[in-house]
Amino acid sequence: MSVRSAIVEEFKRVALEQNKSITTFTSETPLLDSGLDSLCFAIIVARLEDILGVDPFNAVEELAFPVTVGEFIQLYERAVP
């Protein structure tokens, strides 16, 4: 499974579990417009660490927080060995 598909699946899974309606998103969709809230993203980051074996938010000292879905995915793609 690719990093991108793992992230998209977690977005969908967490949205379902948290009763959130997620938008049809593209790489340019702002995270704030995805339909997910901060709790959802915390769950996603924790699960992705289990799935992918990395938490890029803890791995880099100076990190610009991703603003779009594409930036979020790229952050993980760069961090996964």
C-alpha positions, 0 to 999 in steps of 0.5 A: 500500500502506498503512503498516499493510499494509507493516508486517504484510507485513514481519513475515510476511516476516521471520518466514519468513526467520528461521524464526520462528513468529509468532502471530496478532496484533492491535493489542493484541498485545505485541511481545514475544509476537509470536514475533519477536526483536530481530534480526527487529525490526532487520531490519524497521526497516531494511527499512521505512526503505527501503520507507516512506522513514522511520525514526521511531526516528531522527527523534524525540529522545525516543521511548517505544518501542512495546510493542504491535503497534498502537503500532509501527504508529501510530509509523510512521503518524505518521512517514510524510509 
